């Protein structure tokens, strides 16, 4: 399993999804799976719930040090190589990808 740690904007606990930032692409080998998030204003948990309703395994993750940081974490099979799209750009990109733990040897920093 790979975990994709997606940044969240520092602003607040709600995000506004528009047609300009609602596409999420998952890449598995040479295949691309595109998801569209419905437009609207979401709390972080509501946004995660929306991703789950589309069949993705997503949770809110937190890293305690060096500073408390919240992330959306996508849990994907090892065959997935990347995530991208206007949604990823909007929230700030990928912090890192790991293989199930946060040990330095298992983290790919982006």
C-alpha positions as CSV (number, residue, x, y, z in Angstrom):
1,X,0.0,0.0,0.0
2,X,1.1,3.5,-0.7
3,X,-0.1,6.6,1.2
4,X,-0.2,9.9,-0.7
5,X,-0.1,12.8,1.8
6,X,-1.8,15.8,0.3
7,X,-1.2,19.2,1.7
8,X,-4.2,21.3,3.0
9,X,-4.3,25.0,2.6
10,X,-3.3,26.8,5.9
11,X,-6.4,29.1,5.7
12,X,-9.1,27.4,7.6
13,X,-11.2,24.2,7.9
14,X,-13.3,24.8,4.8
15,X,-12.4,24.6,1.2
16,X,-14.4,25.9,-1.8
17,X,-14.4,23.5,-4.7
18,X,-15.2,25.1,-8.1
19,X,-15.1,23.8,-11.7
20,X,-11.6,25.2,-11.8
21,X,-10.3,22.9,-9.0
22,X,-12.4,19.8,-9.0
23,X,-10.5,17.2,-11.0
24,X,-8.4,14.5,-9.3
25,X,-6.4,12.1,-11.5
26,X,-4.8,8.8,-10.2
27,X,-2.2,7.1,-12.3
28,X,-1.7,3.4,-12.3
29,X,0.9,2.3,-14.8
30,X,-0.2,3.8,-18.1
31,X,-3.9,4.1,-17.0
32,X,-5.4,7.3,-15.6
33,X,-8.5,7.4,-13.5
34,X,-10.2,10.8,-13.3
35,X,-12.5,11.8,-10.4
36,X,-14.7,14.9,-10.4
37,X,-15.6,16.4,-7.0
38,X,-18.9,18.2,-6.9
39,X,-18.6,22.0,-6.5
40,X,-19.5,23.5,-3.2
41,X,-18.0,24.5,0.1
42,X,-16.7,21.6,2.2
43,X,-15.2,21.2,5.6
44,X,-12.1,19.0,5.5
45,X,-14.0,16.0,6.9
46,X,-16.9,16.5,4.4
47,X,-14.4,16.7,1.6
48,X,-12.8,13.4,2.7
49,X,-16.2,11.9,3.0
50,X,-16.9,13.0,-0.6
51,X,-13.7,11.3,-1.8
52,X,-14.7,8.1,0.1
53,X,-18.2,8.1,-1.5
54,X,-16.4,8.0,-4.9
55,X,-14.7,4.8,-3.9
56,X,-11.3,6.2,-2.7
57,X,-9.8,5.2,0.6
58,X,-9.1,8.7,2.2
59,X,-8.6,9.9,5.7
60,X,-7.5,13.1,7.5
61,X,-3.9,12.5,8.7
62,X,-1.8,14.6,11.0
63,X,1.9,14.9,11.7
64,X,2.7,16.2,15.1
65,X,6.3,17.4,14.6
66,X,8.0,19.6,13.8
67,X,4.7,21.4,13.7
68,X,1.1,20.2,13.8
69,X,0.1,19.7,10.2
70,X,-3.1,18.2,8.8
71,X,-3.2,16.4,5.5
72,X,-5.7,14.4,3.3
73,X,-4.2,10.9,3.0
74,X,-5.1,8.7,0.1
75,X,-4.5,5.0,0.6
76,X,-3.8,3.4,-2.7
77,X,-2.4,0.1,-4.1
78,X,1.3,0.0,-4.7
79,X,0.6,0.0,-8.5
80,X,-0.4,3.7,-8.3
81,X,2.5,5.9,-9.3
82,X,1.1,9.5,-9.0
83,X,-1.9,11.7,-8.3
84,X,-2.4,15.0,-10.0
85,X,-5.1,17.4,-11.3
86,X,-6.5,20.8,-10.6
87,X,-7.6,19.6,-7.1
88,X,-4.1,18.6,-6.2
89,X,-2.8,22.0,-7.4
90,X,-5.5,23.8,-5.5
91,X,-4.7,22.2,-2.1
92,X,-1.0,22.7,-2.5
93,X,0.3,19.4,-3.9
94,X,1.7,16.2,-2.4
95,X,3.8,16.4,0.7
96,X,5.1,12.9,0.4
97,X,4.4,9.3,-0.6
98,X,5.2,6.5,1.8
99,X,4.7,2.7,1.9
100,X,2.7,2.5,5.1
101,X,4.9,4.2,7.8
102,X,6.6,7.5,8.3
103,X,10.1,6.1,8.7
104,X,12.5,8.2,6.7
105,X,13.7,5.3,4.5
106,X,10.1,4.7,3.4
107,X,9.1,8.3,2.4
108,X,9.4,9.8,-1.0
109,X,9.6,13.6,-0.6
110,X,8.1,15.5,-3.5
